[in-house]
Amino acid sequence: MANLELLALDEATPQIIAPTASDTGIIVGALDVALDITGETINADGVTSAGDLAAMGFSATEGLVLTGQGSVNDITLKNDLDQAVMNIATGGLAVEFTGAVTVVGVLSFGSLGSVVAITEGGTGAITAADARTNLGVDAAGTDNSVDVTLAGTPDYLTISGQEITLGSVDLSTDITGNLSVNNLNSGTDASATSFWRGDGVWVTPAGGGNVSTSGTPVIDDIPRFINATDIEGRSAAEFKADLDLEVGVDLQAFNAGISSVPKIQGKETIWIPAGTMTPLTTNGSAALAQVEGTAGRPEQQTLDFDATTAESVQFSVSFPKSWDKGTVSFQVFWTGLAGAGGVVWEMEGVSIADDDPIDTVYGTPVEITDTFIAADDLMVSAESGAITIAGTPGDDELVYFKFSRDPVNASDTRAVDSNVLGVKFFFTTDAGNDA
């Protein structure tokens, strides 16, 4: 083997070369190179030792051997950005990868064997069934590839594949049993004597306790407390006697056991026909006339009122004691032969008591207007407003009324006589009878 030739040291690029390309140079001892060593390949043919700082060696059994020694890592593999990709800690056995590890072939766990313990991030099993048992997951062996099923018939739950949808709960069909009081305001203040109130609280009813019956009540009896806790049934007659009530005065009849049935207090009417009215001496209406239509049919008894001159009649009424002595009102029943337009009727009254002068001024008149409809038809006016009767109405008095037509009123547009058949009075009672 030829020796290496060392070129002159003062040349620009010092080199160690072999005499020929096929020769192999051997350097005995250490070679310390300040710059990079370049070449096609570097083949190590000796093993490294434990004390090497950064050595590359070769072993027939191990192949390429890299040995290093640093304060943090023994071996560090970096990329072209000088970033650590893999490292082995000083004196350690574990290999740490900084980024993701992509396995192209089969990954073998070496000394860990084919079973990786749970503590090492595995399942501690070879089969899926054993793995589920070890991990406590889906021990029955059903996995998510099988659709979930819903047991029972709760129609407020629906299922499609592995998705469960919650709907509305029907309290009448989906709920059975009793709702625990703990579900209502956590059961606060719930007891055997309290009840759940609409405002969301448990409360105890006000009162003094239970009520008991006394005697032998029957259907239609009226209950009466005889003390703080006892009720007895009383018949209608007994109840009337208990309260000292007079039928028709204090109360209306309410049971067949009370024989008299009084009239109901309130608004009542009196019919005053034309035949009971008297034309006034001055400016009175025409005298009462009786007009026949078809023989055998109703005939008219009328008082005719002029279309140009104000004419009047009078009548009197002794009201029952049950009258409340208040205002009255009236309706006019009338007819006519022909023409058109409206007629204005008016009423005024005065009440005369025992020993009062009859020659007394009437009260303020009240008017009502009605429209003619057709010849010989019955026309009925609306109810008038309230008439205040002059004087001081009382029991056993005579009330005089003056009834007139007011042709000078602008609303009275009917240009012919109008014939009155009668007047209906409205008055109010406040007693059951005249006792």
C-alpha positions in Angstrom: 0.0 0.0 0.0 1.4 3.4 -0.9 1.9 6.1 1.6 -0.2 9.3 1.7 1.6 12.3 0.3 1.1 15.6 2.2 1.3 18.6 -0.2 3.1 21.7 0.7 1.6 23.5 3.6 1.8 26.9 2.0 -0.4 26.0 -0.9 -3.9 27.5 -1.0 -5.6 24.2 -0.5 -3.7 21.8 1.7 -4.6 18.2 0.9 -3.7 14.6 1.9 -3.8 12.5 -1.2 -2.9 8.9 -2.1 -0.5 8.3 -5.0 -3.3 6.8 -7.1 -7.0 6.7 -7.0 -7.1 3.0 -6.2 -4.8 3.3 -3.3 -6.1 3.5 0.3 -4.5 5.9 2.7 -4.1 5.1 6.3 -3.4 7.8 8.9 -1.9 6.4 12.1 -3.0 8.4 15.1 -5.5 11.2 15.4 -6.4 13.6 12.6 -7.7 17.0 13.7 -9.3 18.9 10.8 -10.3 22.5 11.3 -12.6 22.7 8.3 -15.2 20.3 6.7 -14.2 16.9 5.4 -15.8 16.2 2.1 -15.9 13.1 -0.1 -18.2 10.7 -1.8 -18.8 8.5 1.3 -17.3 8.1 4.7 -17.1 4.5 5.7 -16.3 3.8 9.4 -14.7 0.5 10.1 -14.3 0.6 13.8 -16.7 0.7 16.8 -17.3 3.7 19.0 -16.8 3.7 22.8 -18.8 5.1 25.7 -16.6 8.1 26.2 -16.9 9.4 22.6 -18.3 12.9 22.3 -19.6 12.6 18.8 -18.4 9.4 17.0 -19.5 7.4 14.0 -18.6 3.8 14.0 -19.3 0.4 12.5 -20.0 -3.0 14.0 -20.7 -6.2 12.1 -23.7 -6.9 14.3 -24.9 -3.3 14.9 -24.0 -1.7 11.6 -23.7 2.1 11.8 -23.2 3.2 15.3 -23.6 6.8 16.5 -22.3 7.7 19.9 -22.6 11.1 21.5 -22.3 12.7 24.9 -23.9 16.1 25.8 -25.1 17.7 28.9 -28.8 17.4 27.8 -28.9 14.9 24.9 -26.4 12.3 23.7 -27.8 12.4 20.1 -29.7 15.2 18.4 -31.0 15.0 14.8 -31.7 18.5 13.3 -33.2 19.7 10.0 -31.7 22.3 7.6 -33.3 25.0 9.8 -31.2 23.9 12.7 -34.4 22.7 14.5 -34.3 19.5 16.6 -36.3 16.7 15.0 -35.3 13.8 17.2 -33.2 13.4 20.3 -32.0 10.9 22.9 -31.5 12.3 26.3 -28.1 12.0 28.0 -27.7 8.4 29.2 -31.3 7.7 28.2 -33.0 5.0 26.1 -36.1 6.8 25.0 -36.3 8.5 21.5 -38.2 11.8 21.5 -39.6 13.2 18.3 -40.4 16.9 18.2 -42.9 16.7 15.3 -45.4 14.2 14.0 -44.2 10.6 13.3 -45.5 9.0 10.1 -45.3 5.2 9.9 -45.2 3.9 6.4 -44.9 0.2 7.3 -45.8 -1.8 10.3 -45.0 -0.3 13.7 -43.5 -2.8 16.1 -43.3 -2.1 19.8 -40.2 -4.2 20.3 -39.6 -5.0 23.9 -43.2 -4.1 24.8 -44.4 -7.1 22.9 -47.7 -7.4 21.1 -49.7 -6.2 24.1 -49.4 -2.5 25.2 -50.4 -1.9 28.8 -53.0 0.7 29.7 -50.4 2.6 31.7 -48.3 2.8 28.5 -51.2 4.2 26.5 -52.5 0.9 25.2 -55.5 -1.4 25.9 -53.7 -4.2 27.6 -55.3 -6.7 25.2 -55.0 -8.3 21.8 -58.7 -8.7 20.9 -61.4 -6.0 20.8 -63.6 -7.8 23.3 -60.7 -8.0 25.8 -59.9 -4.3 25.2 -63.5 -3.3 25.9 -63.5 -5.3 29.1 -60.2 -3.8 30.2 -61.3 -0.2 29.4 -64.9 -0.8 30.8 -66.4 0.5 27.5 -69.3 -1.3 25.8 -68.6 -4.6 27.5 -71.6 -6.2 25.8 -69.8 -5.9 22.4 -72.2 -3.5 20.7 -70.3 -0.7 18.9 -71.4 2.5 17.2 -71.8 0.8 13.9 -75.1 -0.7 15.1 -78.2 1.7 15.4 -79.3 2.5 19.0 -82.8 1.2 19.8 -85.4 2.8 22.2 -87.1 0.5 24.6 -90.7 1.0 25.7 -93.3 3.4 24.1 -92.4 6.9 25.3 -93.9 8.9 22.4 -92.2 12.1 23.6 -88.9 10.5 22.4 -88.2 9.7 18.8 -85.1 8.0 17.4 -83.5 8.0 14.0 -80.3 6.0 13.6 -78.2 7.1 16.6 -80.0 10.4 17.1 -82.6 10.7 19.9 -85.0 13.7 19.7 -87.0 14.9 22.8 -90.6 16.1 22.2 -93.4 17.4 24.4 -94.5 15.3 27.4 -98.2 14.5 27.5 -99.2 14.7 31.1 -102.3 12.6 30.6 -100.6 9.6 28.9 -96.9 9.9 29.5 -96.9 10.4 33.2 -98.0 7.8 35.8 -97.8 7.8 39.6 -97.7 10.7 41.9 -95.5 13.7 41.5 -93.2 14.0 44.5 -93.7 17.2 46.5 -90.0 17.7 46.2 -90.6 18.6 42.6 -92.8 21.6 43.7 -90.7 24.4 45.2 -88.4 21.6 46.6 -91.2 20.6 48.9 -90.7 23.7 51.1 -93.7 24.1 53.5 -95.4 21.0 52.1 -97.4 19.1 54.8 -100.5 17.1 55.3 -102.5 20.4 55.9 -101.0 22.5 53.1 -101.9 22.7 49.4 -100.0 23.8 46.3 -101.3 27.3 45.3 -101.3 28.8 41.8 -98.5 31.3 42.6 -96.1 28.4 43.2 -96.0 28.1 47.0 -97.3 25.6 49.6 -99.7 27.3 51.9 -102.0 26.2 54.8 -105.7 27.1 54.2 -107.1 29.8 56.4 -109.9 28.8 58.8 -110.5 27.1 62.1 -110.6 23.5 61.1 -113.1 20.9 59.9 -116.9 21.5 59.6 -119.4 18.9 60.8 -123.1 18.5 60.1 -125.8 18.5 62.8 -129.2 16.8 62.7 -130.3 15.1 59.5 -130.0 17.5 56.5 -132.1 16.7 53.4 -132.0 17.8 49.8 -132.8 21.5 49.2 -132.1 22.4 52.9 -130.4 25.7 53.5 -127.2 25.4 55.5 -126.9 27.4 58.8 -123.9 27.5 61.1 -125.1 26.8 64.7 -121.5 27.3 66.1 -118.0 27.8 64.8 -117.7 24.3 63.3 -121.2 22.8 63.0 -123.7 23.3 60.2 -127.4 22.1 60.2 -129.9 22.0 57.4 -132.9 24.3 57.5 -136.0 24.1 55.4 -137.2 27.1 53.5 -140.0 27.8 56.0 -137.5 27.4 58.9 -135.0 29.7 57.2 -137.7 32.3 56.7 -138.7 32.1 60.4 -135.0 32.2 61.5 -134.5 35.5 59.7 -138.0 36.9 60.5 -138.6 37.7 56.8 -141.9 38.7 55.3 -142.6 37.3 51.9 -143.2 40.1 49.4 -141.7 42.7 51.7 -138.3 41.4 52.7 -137.9 38.7 50.1 -139.5 37.0 47.1 -141.0 33.6 47.2 -138.3 30.9 46.6 -139.8 27.6 47.6 -143.1 25.8 47.1 -143.4 25.7 50.9 -144.2 29.5 50.8 -147.7 29.7 49.2 -147.9 33.4 48.2 -146.0 34.5 45.2 -145.6 38.3 45.2 -144.7 40.4 42.2 -141.1 41.3 41.6 -140.1 44.8 42.5 -138.7 47.0 39.8 -140.0 48.7 36.6 -143.7 48.4 35.9 -146.3 49.9 33.6 -149.9 51.4 33.6 -152.0 51.6 30.5 -154.0 54.8 30.1 -156.5 54.5 27.2 -157.8 57.6 25.3 -161.3 57.0 26.8 -160.0 57.8 30.3 -158.5 61.2 29.1 -160.5 64.4 29.2 -159.9 67.3 26.7 -159.0 70.5 28.5 -161.5 73.3 28.5 -159.0 75.7 27.0 -157.2 74.4 23.9 -158.4 70.9 24.4 -158.2 68.1 21.8 -161.2 67.0 19.8 -163.8 65.0 21.7 -163.3 61.2 22.0 -164.3 59.7 18.7 -165.0 56.1 17.8 -164.0 55.1 14.2 -165.2 51.9 12.6 -163.2 50.2 9.9 -164.4 46.9 8.6 -167.5 45.8 10.6 -166.7 43.3 13.3 -163.1 44.3 13.5 -161.4 46.5 16.1 -162.7 50.0 16.2 -160.6 53.0 17.2 -161.4 55.3 20.1 -159.2 58.3 19.6 -158.6 61.8 20.7 -157.6 63.9 17.6 -154.8 66.6 18.0 -154.6 69.5 15.6 -151.6 70.1 13.3 -151.4 73.9 13.9 -152.7 74.6 17.4 -151.3 73.1 20.6 -154.0 71.0 22.1 -154.1 69.0 25.4 -155.9 66.5 27.5 -155.6 65.5 31.1 -156.0 62.4 33.3 -155.0 61.4 36.8 -153.4 58.4 38.5 -153.3 57.3 42.1 -150.1 55.3 42.1 -149.7 52.2 44.4 -147.7 52.6 47.7 -145.1 50.4 46.2 -144.2 53.2 43.8 -140.7 54.6 44.7 -142.0 58.1 44.3 -139.4 58.8 41.6 -139.6 59.9 38.0 -141.9 58.3 35.4 -141.7 58.0 31.6 -144.3 57.2 28.8 -144.9 55.8 25.3 -147.6 57.1 22.9 -149.8 54.7 20.9 -151.4 56.6 18.0 -152.6 56.5 14.4 -153.7 58.8 11.5 -155.5 58.8 8.2 -152.9 60.2 5.8 -149.9 62.5 5.5 -146.3 62.1 6.5 -143.7 63.5 8.9 -143.1 63.5 12.6 -145.3 64.3 15.6 -144.0 65.8 18.9 -145.8 64.6 22.0 -145.3 65.9 25.5 -146.2 65.1 29.1 -146.0 66.9 32.4 -147.4 66.1 35.9 -148.1 67.3 39.4 -148.8 65.4 42.6 -151.6 66.6 44.9 -151.7 65.4 48.5 -154.6 65.4 51.0 -155.6 69.1 51.7 -153.3 70.4 49.0 -154.9 72.9 46.5 -155.7 71.2 43.2 -155.1 74.4 41.3 -151.3 73.9 41.1 -148.7 74.4 38.3 -147.5 71.3 36.5 -143.9 70.3 36.4 -141.5 70.6 33.4 -142.8 68.9 30.3 -140.9 66.1 28.6 -141.2 65.5 24.8 -140.9 62.5 22.5 -141.0 62.5 18.7 -142.4 59.7 16.6 -142.7 59.4 12.8 -145.9 58.6 10.8 -145.7 55.3 9.0 -148.9 54.5 7.1 -152.6 55.4 7.2 -154.6 53.6 9.9 -151.5 51.8 11.1 -150.6 51.6 14.8 -147.6 53.8 15.6 -145.8 53.3 18.9 -143.2 55.8 20.0 -140.0 55.1 21.9 -140.0 55.5 25.6 -139.6 59.1 26.7 -137.1 60.5 29.0 -137.7 60.8 32.7 -140.6 63.1 33.9 -140.0 64.8 37.2 -143.5 65.2 38.9 -144.1 68.6 40.6 -145.0 68.6 44.2 -143.7 66.1 46.7 -145.1 62.7 45.6 -146.1 60.4 48.4 -148.6 57.7 49.4 -152.3 58.2 48.8 -151.8 61.2 46.5 -153.4 61.9 43.2 -151.1 62.7 40.3 -152.5 64.8 37.5 -150.9 64.5 34.0 -151.3 66.9 31.1 -150.7 65.3 27.7 -150.3 67.5 24.6 -149.2 67.8 21.0 -146.6 70.5 20.3 -147.2 71.4 16.6 -145.0 74.5 16.8 -141.9 72.4 17.5 -139.6 72.2 14.5 -139.6 68.4 14.7 -143.4 68.3 14.3 -143.7 68.1 10.5 -146.9 66.2 10.1 -149.4 68.7 8.6 -152.6 66.8 9.5 -154.4 65.7 12.7 -152.9 62.8 14.7 -155.1 60.5 16.6 -154.1 59.2 20.1 -155.3 55.7 21.2 -153.6 55.8 24.6 -150.5 56.2 26.7 -148.4 53.6 28.6 -146.7 54.8 31.8 -143.5 53.4 33.2 -142.8 53.6 36.9 -140.6 51.8 39.5 -141.6 50.0 42.6 -139.5 49.3 45.7 -141.8 47.2 47.8 -143.5 43.8 47.2 -147.0 45.1 47.9 -149.0 48.1 49.2 -149.2 46.9 52.9 
